[in-house]
Amino acid sequence: MKRALTFILLMISASVFQSMALAEDAQDAKTVLSRVARAMGADNLKTIHYSGTGSSYIEPGPTAGLVHSVMKSYVRDINLDAMTSRLQLVRMEGTPPADKTIVHASDASSPWSSQFEFWLTPYGFLKAAVTNNAKVETKTLFGTTYKTVTCTLPDGHVVVGYINDKDLIERVETKIGENSDVIVESTYRDYADFAGVKFPSMIIEKHGGSLSLILVVKEVKAGN
């Protein structure tokens, strides 16, 4: 009888401690995200437009290596309330090189293979983390310590953001593919102030470990 009572008390204690830990994690995540929103000027942000130039890397075939392509223009418009993203880029392809325009739009009902791009952006990730149950941990990556914020979207996809010591989002990653086994990541460097909104001046994207984009941001417009 005493053993049974002891076991029950231990189970109750474990459950209480687990609930306290979850509550503490949630509170900690809320505090971290609040600091990030302030640092990035995201408290009242509804739309963001950014553009620039750089390089994109395309995979021409299963046996060929990545091909570098000059990107003459890159323009993305994001609506955080509607959870929409529209990208238009112009890059040079072929021999002799010729301009090719690519337009890509997605919303919350789009397949994950298209929709993930919205959540990988700094402000898309921040919206995901604030509106879903996020947890925060500390992680060291290549010698740098970050606060990592992990959130699970309603469709079950997991997105992870890395917050640096300036409360800025330095990296966001998720998985795509038929078996959700391909890691896609965006790294954000050299944040600058654009009329009160902090936005990275350089964006580096990788797909399955291979470089897919280098963007030098030239213009950012935010809407409240």
N, C-alpha and C positions, 0 to 999 in steps of 0.2 A: 504493500500500500504506500509506504514511504517512498519507495523507488518510483512508483507511478506518479506520485505527487511531485517529486523532484523533477521528473522528466517533463511534466506539464509546465512547471514553473520555468524550467530552462527554455522550453519552446516559446512561452509567452515573452520571456525576457529577450530572446533572440528576435522575435517578431517586433517588439517595441524598439529595440536598437536599430533594426533594419528600417523601420518607418522613420525613425529620427534621422538616420543617415540619408535616406532619400529626400526628406524634407530639407536637410542641410545642403545637399547637392543642388536641389532646385533653387534654394535661396542664393547659394553661391553663384550659380549660373545666371540668375536674374541680376545679381550685382555686377558680374563681369560684363554682361551684355549691355547693361545700363551705361557703364563706363565707355564701352566701345561706341555706343550710339552717340554719346556726347562728344567723344574724341573725333568721330567721323562726320559730325553734323547731320545725323540721320533722324533726329527726333521727329521732325515734321516732314520728312522727305517723301514725296509721292512718285516723282518721275526723275529719271536721270538719262541724259544723252551724252555719249562720249565718242570721240573720233580720233583717228591718228593714222600712222603708216608703220610699215615694218616688213616682216617676212612671214610667210606661211610655208608649211612643208606638207607635201602631198605624197600619197602612196600610189604610184602608177600601176603596180602589178604585184602579184604574190612573190615574185623572185627579184624584183628591182628594189633598190634602196630608196630612201626618202629623197625627194627632189625639192630643192629650194626654189621658192617662187617669190619674186618681189611683189609686195602688197602696196599698191598705189593709194588705196584708201580703205578705211575700215570705219563704219558708222554703226553704233548700236544704240537703240532706244529701249528703255526699260520702264514699265509701269508697275510699281510695287503693289498698288491696290488691286489691279486686275491680274497681276502675275503674268504679264506678257513680255516678250522679248522679240525685237526685230533687228536683224543684222543685215547690212548690205556692205559687201566688200568687192573691191576691184583688184584683181591681181593679173600678173602677166604669165601666160602659159604658152607652150608650144614653141616650134621652130619654123619660121622666125617668131619671136615673142609677140603675142597679141593680147589685148585686154580681154579679160573674162569677168563678167559681173555675176556675183552669187548673192541671192537673197534668201534669207532663212528666218522664218517667223514661228513662234511657239507660244502656247498658253498652258493653263493648268490642265487642260484636257488632252494635250498632245502626248504622244508616246514618250516614254522616259528617254529614249535615244535622242529626242529633240529637246525635251523639257529641261534636262539636266543643266543646260547652259545657263539658264536663268538662275538656278540655285548656286552655281559656281561663282557668280559675280559677288563682290563684297557685300553689296546691299541686298541682293537676293538671299545670300546666306544669312545675313543678319535677320531678315524677315522670317526665314525658316526657323532659326534658333529661338526667336522671341515668341513665335506663335505655336511652337511645338515644345513638348517636354524635352528640355536639353539638360545634359549633364556636363560638368566641367572637371577636367583632370589637369595634371601638370605632366608635360612630356618634353624630353630633350631630343632635339633633332639636329644632327650634324654639329653638335657642340652648343647649340642655342636652346635655351629653355623657353617653352611656350605654355600658355594655357590653352588646352584643346577643348573645344566645345563640340559635342556630338549631339545631333538631333535626328530623329526618325520622322520622315514625312508620312502623311496618312496612307500613302500607297506602299509603305514599308521600306522605301529607299533611305539609306543612311548617308548623311552629309556631315563632314567633319571640317571645322575651321580652326586655324592656328592663330592665336592672338599674341602679338609681341609685347614687349615691355612698355610700349607707347600706347597700348590699348587699340592698336590697329590690326586689321585682319591681313595677315601676311601670306596665308595659303589656305586654299579650300580644296577638298578632294571628295570624290564619291566613286561609285563603280557603275559600269554599264556593261552591255553585252548580253548575250542570250542566257548565260549562267551568272551574270553579274560578277564576272571575274576580271574585268579590265578596269584598271584604275585610271581615272582621268583627274587631272589636278591643274589648278591655276595658282601661280605665285605672283604676288603683288609687291612691287618695289617702288621706292622713292616717292612716297606720298607727298602731294603738294596741296596747297589750299586754293580751291577754285570758288571764290565768292562765298566763303564760309563752309564749303563742303570739302572734306578731305578725300582725295582720290589718287590712286597710284599713277605715277608717270610712266611706269613700265609694267607690262603684263606678259608673263611667260606661261604658255600652256603646254602640257604634255599629255599624250594619249598612249596608255600602255607602256609608259617609260620612254617613249620617243617624243622628241620635240615636235610640236605641231604649230606653234604660233609664238612670234615675238612682236609685241605691239608697243610702239612709243606713242603715248597719249598726248595729243596736242590741244584738245578742246574738251571741256566738260561743262554741261549746263544742267542745273538742278531745278526741279519744280516742286513747290509746296502746295 
